[in-house]
Amino acid sequence: MTMTTTVPKPAVRPTGKNATAPQPAWENPRVRERALKTASKDTAAPGPAPRTTWEALTEAVRETGGYPTRAQAEHLTRLVLTALGTHLTGDERVALAQSLPPEAGHLIAAQIPRPHPLTARAFVDSLSTEIPDSTPATARWDVSSVLTAVSTAIGPDLTDQVLSQLSRGYALLFGRAELVAAMA
């Protein structure tokens, strides 16, 4: 049984070991309003058009992560989506690439999938080496800021499909609780 929940967001990017995941962008009224406006414009377009623009996606990452500049949010978005592209295959990969803005979709589609995807922890650790002045806690924050904004942009159904290809632990990075039904 999979359930979703939100995680409260601290006022600033954490630096300690006990950092929590960023608040999902859809809980921010400004992000939700902008996403709804963008979605209503895109629903009139034929075909599987992206639900948001690159600018709106990176702005959602900036707001979710509390980054001072959109350039920082863009850099992190590129790093995380490039790494995520190495972990997805098949229909989920195609659907994700088509649901994101072209700039983001190309980052996903241009990657060669890994034969053995990383665990969520190893995924974050691998990215922490590419993020300047990063610690495991700040890398987790950065990755979660991007993936939470992506989850908001693509919606819960596609997020569920993407998570079905990833190992346990990734749901938290997408701003979701990962609950497992208890066995009697």
Residue frames as qw, qx, qy, qz and C-alpha x, y, z in Angstrom:
[[0.000, 0.891, 0.454, 0.000, 0.00, 0.00, 0.00],
 [0.437, 0.146, 0.012, 0.887, 1.52, 3.33, -1.06],
 [0.128, -0.890, -0.418, 0.129, 0.43, 6.52, 0.64],
 [0.422, 0.488, -0.027, 0.764, 1.64, 10.03, 0.06],
 [0.395, -0.828, -0.300, 0.261, 2.29, 12.70, 2.61],
 [0.330, 0.836, -0.126, 0.420, 4.18, 15.93, 2.73],
 [0.707, -0.255, -0.295, 0.590, 7.27, 16.78, 4.70],
 [0.107, -0.970, -0.142, 0.166, 7.57, 20.23, 6.31],
 [0.637, 0.535, -0.049, 0.553, 10.22, 22.52, 4.88],
 [0.501, -0.540, -0.196, 0.647, 12.73, 24.38, 7.04],
 [0.146, 0.937, 0.092, -0.303, 13.22, 28.09, 6.37],
 [0.173, 0.805, -0.518, -0.230, 16.72, 27.61, 4.95],
 [0.808, 0.313, -0.499, -0.014, 18.78, 24.88, 3.32],
 [0.804, -0.583, 0.113, -0.026, 19.98, 22.59, 6.12],
 [0.337, 0.709, -0.604, 0.141, 23.60, 21.96, 6.88],
 [0.456, -0.429, 0.704, -0.334, 23.32, 19.31, 9.60],
 [0.036, 0.117, -0.981, -0.152, 23.06, 15.54, 9.48],
 [0.191, 0.405, 0.841, -0.305, 19.38, 15.53, 10.49],
 [0.204, 0.221, -0.247, -0.921, 18.10, 17.51, 7.52],
 [0.539, 0.401, 0.682, -0.288, 14.55, 16.93, 6.33],
 [0.388, 0.333, 0.648, 0.565, 13.32, 16.82, 2.76],
 [0.068, 0.026, -0.095, -0.993, 12.05, 20.02, 1.12],
 [0.455, 0.407, 0.536, -0.583, 8.36, 20.86, 1.22],
 [0.448, 0.384, 0.712, 0.381, 6.58, 19.74, -1.94],
 [0.098, -0.004, 0.211, 0.973, 6.20, 22.70, -4.27],
 [0.248, -0.486, -0.650, -0.529, 2.43, 22.19, -4.63],
 [0.411, -0.650, -0.554, 0.319, 2.00, 23.27, -1.00],
 [0.217, -0.318, 0.009, 0.923, 3.38, 26.67, -1.89],
 [0.390, 0.706, 0.490, -0.330, 0.36, 28.72, -3.08],
 [0.199, 0.766, -0.304, -0.530, 2.45, 30.71, -5.58],
 [0.091, -0.292, 0.889, 0.340, 3.91, 27.56, -7.14],
 [0.336, 0.368, 0.861, -0.103, 0.49, 25.85, -7.23],
 [0.350, 0.776, 0.246, -0.464, -1.16, 28.90, -8.85],
 [0.149, 0.664, -0.536, -0.499, 1.60, 29.21, -11.47],
 [0.192, -0.104, 0.957, 0.191, 1.45, 25.46, -12.19],
 [0.393, 0.535, 0.708, -0.241, -2.32, 25.59, -12.64],
 [0.322, 0.799, -0.057, -0.505, -2.01, 28.53, -15.03],
 [0.036, 0.508, -0.765, -0.394, 0.71, 26.72, -16.98],
 [0.294, 0.115, 0.949, 0.009, -1.30, 23.48, -17.01],
 [0.440, 0.652, 0.491, -0.374, -4.43, 25.23, -18.26],
 [0.286, 0.737, -0.354, -0.500, -2.46, 26.76, -21.14],
 [0.028, -0.376, 0.892, 0.251, -0.89, 23.41, -22.01],
 [0.480, 0.240, 0.815, -0.217, -4.13, 21.43, -21.95],
 [0.549, 0.701, 0.124, -0.439, -5.26, 23.25, -25.08],
 [0.166, 0.637, -0.666, -0.350, -2.16, 22.10, -26.98],
 [0.942, 0.151, -0.160, -0.254, -2.45, 18.87, -28.99],
 [0.742, 0.325, -0.532, 0.247, -0.23, 15.88, -28.21],
 [0.758, -0.488, -0.322, 0.289, 1.77, 15.04, -25.10],
 [0.227, 0.760, -0.157, 0.588, 3.02, 18.56, -24.45],
 [0.410, -0.005, -0.618, 0.671, 4.99, 19.31, -21.29],
 [0.306, -0.768, -0.563, 0.000, 2.86, 20.58, -18.42],
 [0.332, -0.876, -0.023, 0.349, 5.32, 23.29, -17.49],
 [0.503, 0.813, -0.215, 0.198, 8.20, 25.33, -18.90],
 [0.723, 0.126, -0.387, 0.558, 11.89, 25.06, -18.05],
 [0.032, 0.461, -0.249, 0.851, 11.68, 28.44, -16.35],
 [0.681, -0.463, -0.016, -0.568, 8.70, 27.39, -14.23],
 [0.931, -0.133, -0.321, 0.111, 10.38, 24.09, -13.32],
 [0.578, 0.194, -0.375, 0.698, 13.63, 25.71, -12.23],
 [0.222, -0.493, 0.160, -0.826, 11.72, 28.42, -10.37],
 [0.843, -0.393, -0.163, -0.328, 9.81, 25.68, -8.52],
 [0.835, -0.006, -0.358, 0.419, 13.16, 24.06, -7.65],
 [0.235, 0.411, -0.278, 0.836, 14.47, 27.43, -6.46],
 [0.493, -0.490, 0.070, -0.716, 11.44, 28.01, -4.26],
 [0.921, -0.256, -0.268, -0.119, 11.27, 24.43, -2.97],
 [0.809, -0.006, -0.301, 0.504, 14.95, 24.38, -2.04],
 [0.314, -0.915, -0.115, 0.225, 15.15, 27.98, -0.89],
 [0.687, 0.046, 0.204, 0.696, 18.00, 28.78, -3.28],
 [0.094, -0.668, -0.089, 0.732, 19.00, 32.43, -3.70],
 [0.227, 0.508, -0.420, -0.717, 19.27, 32.31, -7.50],
 [0.877, 0.330, 0.136, -0.321, 17.58, 30.50, -10.35],
 [0.486, 0.640, -0.595, -0.021, 21.04, 29.80, -11.81],
 [0.187, -0.360, 0.858, -0.314, 21.82, 27.62, -8.78],
 [0.716, 0.170, 0.514, -0.440, 18.47, 25.87, -9.15],
 [0.739, 0.576, -0.214, -0.275, 19.11, 25.31, -12.88],
 [0.230, 0.574, -0.781, 0.088, 22.52, 23.81, -12.20],
 [0.381, -0.155, 0.830, -0.377, 21.10, 21.40, -9.62],
 [0.772, 0.356, 0.257, -0.460, 18.17, 20.52, -11.88],
 [0.619, 0.603, -0.469, -0.182, 20.54, 19.61, -14.70],
 [0.031, 0.446, -0.868, 0.216, 22.73, 17.46, -12.41],
 [0.512, 0.000, 0.729, -0.456, 19.84, 15.57, -10.83],
 [0.780, 0.443, 0.125, -0.424, 17.88, 14.97, -14.05],
 [0.475, 0.595, -0.638, -0.114, 21.01, 13.77, -15.86],
 [0.093, -0.287, 0.910, -0.284, 21.65, 11.27, -13.05],
 [0.637, 0.181, 0.536, -0.524, 17.99, 10.23, -12.95],
 [0.687, 0.527, -0.263, -0.426, 18.10, 9.52, -16.68],
 [0.290, 0.433, -0.854, 0.008, 20.62, 6.75, -16.02],
 [0.233, -0.049, 0.865, -0.443, 18.12, 4.95, -13.75],
 [0.626, 0.379, 0.388, -0.561, 15.00, 4.78, -15.91],
 [0.117, -0.097, 0.843, 0.516, 14.09, 2.64, -18.90],
 [0.088, 0.405, 0.893, 0.176, 11.12, 1.87, -21.11],
 [0.061, -0.722, -0.544, -0.423, 7.75, 3.58, -21.08],
 [0.428, -0.804, -0.278, 0.305, 8.36, 5.41, -17.80],
 [0.467, -0.316, 0.222, 0.795, 11.51, 7.02, -19.19],
 [0.157, 0.350, 0.555, 0.738, 9.69, 8.13, -22.35],
 [0.239, -0.789, -0.536, -0.182, 6.65, 9.40, -20.45],
 [0.467, -0.697, -0.148, 0.523, 8.81, 11.35, -18.02],
 [0.380, -0.132, 0.341, 0.850, 10.86, 12.94, -20.81],
 [0.022, 0.488, 0.590, 0.643, 7.67, 13.93, -22.66],
 [0.347, -0.793, -0.501, -0.007, 6.00, 15.33, -19.53],
 [0.455, -0.615, -0.036, 0.643, 8.88, 17.64, -18.71],
 [0.280, 0.883, -0.122, -0.357, 9.95, 20.73, -20.65],
 [0.838, 0.512, -0.161, 0.096, 12.14, 19.86, -23.66],
 [0.153, 0.736, -0.564, 0.341, 15.33, 21.00, -21.89],
 [0.540, -0.392, 0.643, -0.375, 14.63, 18.62, -19.01],
 [0.931, 0.206, 0.201, -0.224, 13.33, 15.83, -21.22],
 [0.662, 0.637, -0.376, 0.118, 16.55, 15.84, -23.24],
 [0.130, -0.626, 0.684, -0.352, 18.60, 15.50, -20.04],
 [0.767, -0.120, 0.543, -0.319, 16.65, 12.34, -19.19],
 [0.887, 0.424, 0.125, -0.136, 16.58, 10.86, -22.70],
 [0.442, 0.774, -0.448, 0.070, 20.25, 11.51, -23.52],
 [0.349, -0.576, 0.705, -0.222, 21.53, 9.19, -20.79],
 [0.600, 0.151, -0.773, -0.143, 22.44, 5.56, -21.15],
 [0.775, -0.506, 0.005, -0.378, 20.64, 3.53, -18.47],
 [0.146, -0.558, 0.786, -0.222, 22.83, 1.84, -15.87],
 [0.573, 0.007, -0.800, -0.178, 22.77, -1.95, -15.82],
 [0.506, -0.424, -0.682, 0.314, 22.36, -1.84, -12.03],
 [0.107, -0.798, -0.110, -0.583, 20.68, 1.35, -10.76],
 [0.224, 0.257, -0.603, 0.721, 21.96, 2.85, -7.53],
 [0.298, -0.589, -0.703, 0.264, 20.09, 2.77, -4.25],
 [0.048, -0.940, -0.244, -0.234, 18.60, 6.09, -3.19],
 [0.539, -0.782, 0.134, 0.283, 21.43, 6.67, -0.74],
 [0.644, -0.119, 0.440, 0.614, 24.11, 5.84, -3.31],
 [0.323, 0.713, 0.434, 0.446, 22.31, 8.08, -5.84],
 [0.214, -0.973, -0.067, -0.059, 22.50, 11.03, -3.43],
 [0.649, -0.578, 0.294, 0.399, 26.10, 10.23, -2.47],
 [0.632, 0.219, 0.448, 0.593, 27.15, 10.10, -6.13],
 [0.172, 0.839, 0.291, 0.426, 25.62, 13.51, -6.73],
 [0.452, -0.874, -0.026, 0.175, 27.18, 15.01, -3.61],
 [0.664, -0.252, 0.313, 0.630, 30.59, 14.68, -5.27],
 [0.360, 0.437, 0.457, 0.686, 29.36, 16.90, -8.13],
 [0.179, -0.899, -0.308, -0.254, 27.73, 19.61, -6.00],
 [0.347, 0.499, -0.375, 0.700, 30.17, 22.25, -4.71],
 [0.122, -0.327, 0.552, -0.757, 30.54, 22.43, -0.91],
 [0.757, -0.220, -0.338, -0.514, 28.13, 19.56, -0.48],
 [0.257, -0.274, 0.844, -0.382, 27.61, 17.30, 2.53],
 [0.056, -0.221, -0.961, -0.155, 25.39, 14.21, 2.54],
 [0.081, 0.603, 0.635, -0.476, 22.62, 16.26, 4.18],
 [0.203, 0.616, -0.088, -0.756, 22.81, 19.16, 1.74],
 [0.114, 0.171, -0.816, -0.540, 23.05, 16.77, -1.22],
 [0.031, 0.400, 0.913, -0.082, 19.89, 15.01, 0.01],
 [0.135, 0.676, 0.334, -0.643, 18.22, 18.42, 0.28],
 [0.139, 0.493, -0.435, -0.740, 19.34, 19.41, -3.23],
 [0.071, -0.030, -0.929, -0.361, 18.25, 16.14, -4.85],
 [0.039, 0.520, 0.816, -0.249, 14.92, 16.21, -3.04],
 [0.144, 0.605, 0.101, -0.777, 14.32, 19.84, -4.03],
 [0.217, 0.310, -0.628, -0.680, 14.64, 18.90, -7.71],
 [0.150, -0.136, -0.959, -0.198, 12.73, 15.62, -7.56],
 [0.091, 0.525, 0.670, -0.516, 9.91, 17.14, -5.49],
 [0.258, 0.555, -0.096, -0.785, 9.49, 19.89, -8.10],
 [0.210, 0.174, -0.821, -0.501, 9.60, 17.27, -10.87],
 [0.005, -0.308, -0.939, 0.155, 6.94, 15.22, -9.06],
 [0.205, 0.594, 0.382, -0.678, 4.71, 18.27, -8.86],
 [0.253, 0.480, -0.408, -0.734, 5.22, 19.00, -12.56],
 [0.268, 0.120, -0.875, -0.386, 4.47, 15.45, -13.75],
 [0.710, -0.260, -0.094, -0.648, 1.67, 14.57, -11.34],
 [0.593, -0.389, 0.633, -0.312, 1.10, 11.68, -8.95],
 [0.942, 0.228, 0.187, -0.158, 0.29, 8.98, -11.53],
 [0.689, 0.619, -0.311, 0.215, 3.51, 9.38, -13.50],
 [0.152, -0.684, 0.603, -0.381, 5.46, 9.82, -10.27],
 [0.825, -0.198, 0.458, -0.265, 4.11, 6.44, -9.16],
 [0.906, 0.423, -0.005, 0.035, 5.22, 4.89, -12.47],
 [0.356, 0.741, -0.469, 0.323, 8.70, 6.38, -12.16],
 [0.414, -0.560, 0.598, -0.397, 9.01, 5.22, -8.55],
 [0.958, 0.013, 0.200, -0.203, 8.00, 1.70, -9.60],
 [0.801, 0.498, -0.241, 0.230, 11.33, 1.47, -11.48],
 [0.143, 0.672, -0.507, 0.521, 13.42, 2.75, -8.62],
 [0.535, -0.115, -0.773, 0.321, 14.48, 0.98, -5.44],
 [0.448, -0.770, -0.447, 0.081, 13.05, 1.73, -2.00],
 [0.473, -0.481, -0.102, 0.731, 14.06, 5.08, -0.60],
 [0.218, 0.193, 0.389, 0.874, 13.50, 7.15, -3.71],
 [0.174, -0.744, -0.595, -0.250, 9.93, 8.05, -2.69],
 [0.421, -0.735, -0.233, 0.478, 11.35, 10.25, 0.08],
 [0.356, -0.215, 0.300, 0.858, 13.47, 12.07, -2.48],
 [0.016, -0.401, -0.603, -0.689, 10.31, 12.77, -4.49],
 [0.240, -0.239, 0.230, -0.912, 8.67, 14.36, -1.43],
 [0.778, -0.230, -0.343, -0.475, 6.58, 11.31, -0.54],
 [0.549, -0.436, 0.645, -0.304, 6.43, 9.04, 2.45],
 [0.529, 0.235, -0.781, -0.234, 7.25, 5.46, 1.71],
 [0.616, -0.249, 0.518, -0.539, 4.86, 3.35, 3.72],
 [0.356, 0.148, -0.900, -0.201, 4.80, -0.41, 3.59],
 [0.765, -0.337, -0.178, -0.520, 1.75, -2.44, 4.63],
 [0.331, -0.465, 0.756, -0.321, 2.39, -4.42, 7.79],
 [0.568, 0.059, -0.786, -0.236, 2.27, -8.20, 7.47],
 [0.706, -0.456, 0.139, -0.524, -0.03, -9.94, 9.97]]
